[in-house]
Amino acid sequence: MKPGLIISRVLPAPVEARAAEGFAARFLAQDGAFDAAAFLAALDGAAAALITPADRLDAAAIARIPATLRVLATFSVGTDHIDLDAAKSRGLAVVNTPDVLSFATAELALTLMLAAARRAGEGERIVRARAWPGWTPTYLLGTSLQGKTLGILGMGRIGQALARMAQGLSMRVVYHNRRRLPPEQEGGAAFIADEADFLAAADVLSIHLPGGAATLHWLNAARIARLKPGAIVVNTGRGTTIDDEALAASLASGHLGAAGLDVFPAEPAVPEVYLGLENVVLLPHLGSATRETRTAMGMLALDGIEEVLAGRSPANLVA
């Protein structure tokens, strides 16, 4: 008999086809608010489950998972929506989807950098409103990224991919990490150990931090004040890493030139403080949203599930 697999959300068609072929798969299609009770009820008798970052499983929920479940896959790199300690105590393997989304997420960070610097959001809204008065030499002047310094906060796989892209725009790249990378991973980017020096160097700050208590509101008013006047802030990591009130106030005052945000602390809600600002580009969590990437993520999650059920330890095993 095929092992039972519960999938919480609609996934790309090739992923669902493979799941249906290799498993006794049940697709809950909870593409609204996550119904934890319905999800947990569906797990009865299943050997595996595949969830997404929008599906939060705390310790109480994990305690209710039936003993038949051996592996939990998440359609993401991040795991802050899962209580990993509870999963480990329960003997539940957790697998994720590293590497395959790095380029797409870096690509979106670059999109936000360009859109914020060149005022693309403002321009698009003006055109749609039929309010464009016509070309003039000083209309909607933005900022070129050529020759500017990109500061990457969190130089993991996504940060490294973004660094390579930015160098193609003739940008200087610096980064700040808990520790310096080996030279072969830096790709010409310069490590700045001192946080204050790092912030002062950046014309564009791109944030690639994990979620959790340790990074909550990392970008606060004090750190924003250390950024250059006119600097641009981009976030494709976790919405919780920014103090939204402080960022919005700096954008409104003109200290910061612009921002590009793809993630928010209580998605799908977007903080009201941003909605009246023209100098912020707001996207609905599109970091890995390409057909190619989302399919690869699903396939990697299924790989991990199959490996665990076969008694092996997959490369994408988190806990």
N, C-alpha and C positions, 0 to 999 in steps of 0.2 A: 504494500500500500504506500501511496505517496504521503510524505509528511505534511501535516497541516500548516498552512502559512496564512496569517492574517495581515492584510495591508490596509493601513488607515486611510490613505488618500488616493485619488486618481493619479496614476503615474504614466509616463510616456508609453505609447502602445507597444513598442518592442519589449519593454520591461514587463508589462503585464502579460504579454504573450509567453515570454519565457517562464514567468511565474506560474502561469496556468499549465504549462507543459510539464514542469518539473515538480510541482507541488499540488496538493489539494488546497488550492488558493481560494481565499474568500476576500473580496474587495469591498470594504466598507464605504468607500467614496465619501468620507466625511470632509468635504471641501468647504466647510464653514467652520464654526466653532467646534473644537475637538470635544466629542462626547466621551469622556473617560469611562463612564459607567457602561455604555454600549460596547466600547472597545474591550474592556476587561471581560464582559460577559461573552464576547465572541471568541475569547482565547481558550475557552474550555476544550481540551483535547488537542490543541494546536502545539506544534513543536517549535514554531518560529513566528516572529512578528516583525513587520517593517513599518516604522513610524517616521515622522518628519520633525523638523525643529519647532513646528507649530503645535506639537502634541507633547504636552508636559506630563512626565511621570515622576511624581515625588515619591518619597519613601512609603507613604501610606498606600499609594496606588500599586507600587511594586510588591508590597506585602500581600496584595490581593491577587497577584498573578498566579495562575494554577501551576502545580508542580510539573505538568507536562511540558511547559515552555522551557526550552533550553537556550535559545539565542534571541536577542533583540537587536535588530539592525536599525540604524538611523540614517535617513536620507540627507546626510550633512557631514561636515567635518566636526563641527562643534557638538558638544555633548552636555552643555549646561542645562538642557531641558530634561535631563535624566539624572536621577540620584544614583551616581555610580557606586557609592559606598553601599547603598541598599541593594543594588544589583549584585555586587560582589558577595555580600552576606547571604544573599538568596541563592548564589551559585549560578547566576544568569550571565552568560557571555554577552558582551555588547560589541558590535562592530559598526564602523562608520565608513565614510567615503572620501579618504584623503587623496591628494594629488590631482585627481581628474578635474576638479573645478578651479584649480589655481589660475590658469590662463584666463578663463572667462571672468572670474571675479576681478582680476587685475585689469582686464580689458574694460570692465565697467568703472573701476576706479579712475582709469584714464579718461573715459567718457565724461565722468563727473568733473574731473579737473578741467577739461577743455570747455565743457558747457558752462561751468562757473566762471572761468577766466574770460571767455568770449561772450558772456551774457546771452547765451543761446536760449535759455528759458524765457527771459524777458522778450527777446525778439520773436520767438514763436508765439507767445501770447498776444503780442501786438499785431502780428500778421493775422492770426485767427479772429481777432476782434475787429479786423478791417480798420485799424487805427494807424497804419504806417503812413507817415506824412511824405515819404520819399527820401531818396539818398541825399545825404549831405556829408561833408568831410568830417564832421565831429559827432555824427549820430551814433549812439550806443557804443562808444569806444570801450573796448575791453583791455585785457592784458595779455601779452604774448607769453607763452611758457618757455620760449627759446632763451637759453642762457640763465634761466631761473634755477633756484635750488629746491629740489624736492626732498622733504624730510619724511622718511618712512618710519613710523612707530610700530615695531613688530615686524622683524625681517624674516618671516617664515617663507613658505613656498609662494604665497600670494605676493608678499612684499618683494621677493626676489624677481618674480615675473614682471611686476610693475616697474622695478628698477631698470630692467632691460628695455622695456617699452619707452620709459622716460628718457633714457640715454639716446634713443632714436630721435627724440625731439630736441637734442642738444641741451638737455638739462643736466645740471650737476646733482648727484644723488648722495645724500647722507642718511644714516639710520641710527636708531637708538633701540637697543635690546637689553635684556638682562645680562647678556654676555656677547662678546664679539664672535662673529662667524669665522670659520676658516677662510683664508684668502680666496680659495677657489669658489666659494659660495657667495662672496661679496660682489663679484662681477664688476669691480671698479668703484663700488660705492664706499664711502668713507664712514667709519664707525665713530660716533661721538658719544663717549661714555657719560659725560655730564649732561643731565636733563636740561638745565637752563641754557647751556651752550647750544644744545641740539635745537631747542625751540627758537632761539634767537637766530639760528642760521637759516631756517626754513621760510621760503617764499610760499610754498605749498606744503601743508601737513596732511599726510594720508595715514589714517588710523587703521591698524590691523590687529587689534587686541581681542583676546577671548573675553567672554562675559564672566560674570561672577562678582563676588564681594570685593576681591582684590583690585578690580579695575573699575568699580562703580564710580561714575563721574570723574574719571581720570582727567579729562579735559574740563577743568573748572575755571572760575574767573581768574584765579592767580596764574594759572598756566597760560590762559588766553592772553593775559597782559604781557607775557614774555614774548609772544609772537610779534613779528614785524607789523607795523601799520600797513594795512592793505593786504595782508596775508590771506591765503585761501585754505579752508579746512575741508577735507573730504573724509567721509566715513563709510566703509563697506564692511566693517567688522561686526560690532554689536552696538545697538542703540543705547544701551545702558552705560557705555563708556563716556558719554558726553553729558554735561550739565546743560540741558536745553535752554533753561532760562538765561544762563550766563552767555551761551553762544548767541542766542537771539539778541540779547542786549548789546553785545559787541558788534553784531552785524548792523543793528539799527543805529548805533552810534557812529559807525564808519571806521572804527578801529580795525575790524576785519573787513576785507574787501568783498568776500563772497564765501559761500559754502556749497558743498554738494553732498547730500545725504541719501543713502539707500536703505538705512536701517533705523529703527526707532524703538524706544523702550517698551511700548505696549501695543505692538502691531496687532491689527491694522490701524489703530488710532495713530494719528500724527499730531504732535504737540501743536496746539493752537498758536503758540508764539511765533511759529514760522510762516503761517498762512498769509499774513499781511506783508511779508517781506519780499521784495523783488529780487534781492541778491542772494537767494538760496534756491538751489535746484533740488527738488524732492522727487525721489523715485520709489516705487513700491517693492522694495527688496528684490531687485532683478539681478543680483550679483552673479549667480550661476545659471541664469535663465536663458540658456540656449538649448536648442533641440539636441545638439551633439553632447553637451555637458550633462544635461539632466538624464539622458539615456545612459551615458557612461556611469553616472552616479548610481542609477538603479541596478545596472549590471554588476557593479562592484559590491553593492550591498548583498545581492543574491549570491555572488561568489563567496562572500564571507559567511553567509548563512549555510551554504552547502558544505564549506570546509568545517565549520563547527559541528554540524550534524554528522559529518563523516569521522569525527573524532580528531580532527587536526586543528592546529593553531594558525589561523590566517594572518597575513601581514597587516590587515586592517582591524585586528582585534584591539579594542580599547581597554576592556576589563573582563 
